Amino acid sequence: MKYIDDRGFVWVDGIGGWDIQMLIGQNMVVWGRSGPVNGVIARKAIHLLSPEDRKKVPEMKDLWIDLGVKDREQALQLVAVGDPVTFELGFRPLQNNLAAAPGMDNKVGAWVVLEALRQVAAEAPQAAVFAVSTVQEEIGLRGAQTSAFAIDPQLGIAVDVTHATDCPTLDLKQYGEVDLGDGPVLPRGPNANPEVHARLVSLAQQAEIPVQMAALPRAASNDANALQLTRGGVATGIVAIPNRYMHSPVEVVSLNDLENAARLIARFCLSLTPECDFTPR
């Protein structure tokens, strides 16, 4: 939140990428120091828009949050400049064990990592295993940089969402084929160590865990980017969760994909021995 006008309307800016059209008409929450404050994000009613305005995609500066207050003074009793703002939180189960919620990116990654760690802890791993929930990925992979530097791992797996392409209007020739419920995605490319990737694929086959392949011909836009370049370099793999409608209030994932991703990562961790060598061949 960056500005409160004299009538108490709140103006905001985005963190990460947003489709502005997704914001209009949403229930919002400002996370003030004394607790959450409800609001709605809007613009003037369609009856009052000119024909030219109706054709235009609004910018963030054209939208505001209405807290229901009478003026700036009342607003400042509840919120302050710099307070974070989110969509109204909620979880909606859909058919076929799918679910929709804001912020699936990357709450699902945190769940997968913690569930994998729980499964590893129930066994007898031969390697030290660290689970990290990083911060500020959207503004420069900052949490991954500091966490990886502090731990100094020999190898690591970045867990994030990736675009599911099983919905209308997406060109599979351009974006690849990724379906919800068909398993986590294992990207291949310069940001994924080939030996780590091969072991993930092999373990998935042995355990009959469904996985999907994807090409990643550039640096990943997730923590794998920073992880791979930490200190002298880290053997890095990527396990990605298919996500429809990313960066929207209705992100959709398959709960089966989450469970299979956690199982695969746990098996990977439990397969490690002091003799493992991830030097690319």
Secondary structure as UniProt FT lines:
FT   STRAND          3..4
FT   TURN            6..7
FT   STRAND          10..11
FT   HELIX           20..22
FT   TURN            23..25
FT   STRAND          27..32
FT   TURN            33..34
FT   STRAND          35..42
FT   HELIX           46..48
FT   HELIX           51..55
FT   HELIX           60..62
FT   STRAND          64..66
FT   HELIX           72..76
FT   TURN            77..78
FT   TURN            81..82
FT   STRAND          85..87
FT   STRAND          92..93
FT   HELIX           95..97
FT   STRAND          98..101
FT   TURN            102..103
FT   HELIX           104..121
FT   HELIX           137..139
FT   HELIX           142..151
FT   STRAND          155..163
FT   TURN            168..169
FT   HELIX           172..175
FT   TURN            180..181
FT   STRAND          185..188
FT   TURN            190..191
FT   HELIX           194..207
FT   STRAND          212..215
FT   HELIX           223..228
FT   TURN            231..232
FT   STRAND          235..244
FT   TURN            249..250
FT   STRAND          251..254
FT   HELIX           255..271
FT   TURN            274..275
//
